[in-house]
Amino acid sequence: MDHAHHRRKLLARRSTIPRPALFLDRDGVVIKDCHHLSNPNQVTLLPGARELLRHANATGWPVVLITNQSGIARGLFDWNAYELVTNRLLELLGPDAALAAIYANGHGPDAPANSWRKPSPAMLLAAGQELNLDLSGSLLVGDRLSDLQAGAAAGLAWLGHVLSGHGQHERPRVTACIGPCGQFRGENPSSRQAQAVLLESLLDFPFGLLGPQAPHHDELFYR
Ligand SMILES: [Mg+2]
């Protein structure tokens, strides 16, 4: 792994059985988008984030954060500042709303297509390998079209788009990628089509999608 461009924090054990996961974008989905956030004092959880993570923890669903941090490539902040933001986020979430892993890349828009930068599925594929995830049964919520494109390219089952963060101005482009039966039209027409769902915020997330998984989450997370 290219350490200059990537950060990966594993907070859970690799699952012994392949299990579906919930992938969440960070800025504009879990926390308020503060435009190249680098000050831990500005980390604010968005409505519904804690509740969703608590529910996922209780039903045994690993939650993986996948985030583009182009502020690194733009020289606006460094990985140390990023880590301080991460620590504050984990503190605000607390132990009953734990994340299984966080994948981040510091590429700018000129990143190569196979880099970790979304819309590349590379961060999701790495998480799938490292945590033993069933990507074909996994879910994702993002505020940008590129989040959903990454999820579709990774072969996920369900993609939610929220209006928080950049969601409002990305919504028309997202809507244009959804077919008449709710299928997401990704770049790769041969890949199985994910179901795409328009949400207002995480408060709308259908908890029914997170059916109980075995074993219990206590066996999953590092304590
Ligand atoms: Mg975002």
Residues whose N, C-alpha, C, O or C-beta is under 5 A from the ligand:
A	BS01	MG	D25 D27 G28 D143 G165
